[in-house]
Amino acid sequence: MAVPKRKHSKSRARKVKAGLRKTIISMRECSRCGTMGPPHTVCDSCGYYAGREVIQKDEF
């Protein structure tokens, strides 16, 4: 079984953990219905993207 030869310092261990953090996902407001969602994607509630209907959804 592999065992580390020397103890990792606190700063080295924290550097590794810093890279594992999740990034914050940016959000944008839909220009048609006003709901929040990720940018550059079709709106989940109305089905529009860039001013045109991509997915047919029921009217809200």
TORKOL-4160 file (C-alpha; in steps of 0.2 Angstrom, whole numbers, padded with zeros to 4 digits, m for minus):
60
<pt num="1" X="0000" Y="0000" Z="0000"/>
<pt num="2" X="0007" Y="0017" Z="m0004"/>
<pt num="3" X="0011" Y="0028" Z="0010"/>
<pt num="4" X="0017" Y="0046" Z="0009"/>
<pt num="5" X="0036" Y="0048" Z="0014"/>
<pt num="6" X="0033" Y="0065" Z="0022"/>
<pt num="7" X="0019" Y="0075" Z="0029"/>
<pt num="8" X="0011" Y="0088" Z="0017"/>
<pt num="9" X="0012" Y="0106" Z="0025"/>
<pt num="10" X="m0004" Y="0115" Z="0028"/>
<pt num="11" X="m0001" Y="0127" Z="0014"/>
<pt num="12" X="0002" Y="0113" Z="0002"/>
<pt num="13" X="m0014" Y="0104" Z="0007"/>
<pt num="14" X="m0024" Y="0120" Z="0006"/>
<pt num="15" X="m0018" Y="0124" Z="m0011"/>
<pt num="16" X="m0025" Y="0107" Z="m0017"/>
<pt num="17" X="m0042" Y="0110" Z="m0009"/>
<pt num="18" X="m0043" Y="0127" Z="m0016"/>
<pt num="19" X="m0043" Y="0120" Z="m0034"/>
<pt num="20" X="m0058" Y="0108" Z="m0029"/>
<pt num="21" X="m0070" Y="0122" Z="m0025"/>
<pt num="22" X="m0085" Y="0124" Z="m0036"/>
<pt num="23" X="m0087" Y="0139" Z="m0047"/>
<pt num="24" X="m0101" Y="0151" Z="m0045"/>
<pt num="25" X="m0113" Y="0150" Z="m0060"/>
<pt num="26" X="m0118" Y="0166" Z="m0067"/>
<pt num="27" X="m0136" Y="0170" Z="m0070"/>
<pt num="28" X="m0146" Y="0181" Z="m0082"/>
<pt num="29" X="m0164" Y="0187" Z="m0083"/>
<pt num="30" X="m0174" Y="0182" Z="m0098"/>
<pt num="31" X="m0179" Y="0196" Z="m0108"/>
<pt num="32" X="m0196" Y="0189" Z="m0112"/>
<pt num="33" X="m0203" Y="0182" Z="m0096"/>
<pt num="34" X="m0190" Y="0189" Z="m0083"/>
<pt num="35" X="m0185" Y="0172" Z="m0075"/>
<pt num="36" X="m0167" Y="0169" Z="m0070"/>
<pt num="37" X="m0157" Y="0156" Z="m0079"/>
<pt num="38" X="m0139" Y="0152" Z="m0085"/>
<pt num="39" X="m0133" Y="0163" Z="m0100"/>
<pt num="40" X="m0133" Y="0157" Z="m0118"/>
<pt num="41" X="m0147" Y="0144" Z="m0115"/>
<pt num="42" X="m0165" Y="0142" Z="m0119"/>
<pt num="43" X="m0176" Y="0149" Z="m0106"/>
<pt num="44" X="m0184" Y="0135" Z="m0096"/>
<pt num="45" X="m0201" Y="0143" Z="m0093"/>
<pt num="46" X="m0205" Y="0151" Z="m0110"/>
<pt num="47" X="m0194" Y="0142" Z="m0122"/>
<pt num="48" X="m0187" Y="0157" Z="m0131"/>
<pt num="49" X="m0168" Y="0161" Z="m0135"/>
<pt num="50" X="m0162" Y="0177" Z="m0143"/>
<pt num="51" X="m0179" Y="0183" Z="m0146"/>
<pt num="52" X="m0186" Y="0168" Z="m0155"/>
<pt num="53" X="m0196" Y="0153" Z="m0150"/>
<pt num="54" X="m0185" Y="0137" Z="m0149"/>
<pt num="55" X="m0196" Y="0126" Z="m0139"/>
<pt num="56" X="m0215" Y="0127" Z="m0139"/>
<pt num="57" X="m0221" Y="0129" Z="m0121"/>
<pt num="58" X="m0238" Y="0132" Z="m0114"/>
<pt num="59" X="m0242" Y="0151" Z="m0112"/>
<pt num="60" X="m0239" Y="0157" Z="m0094"/>
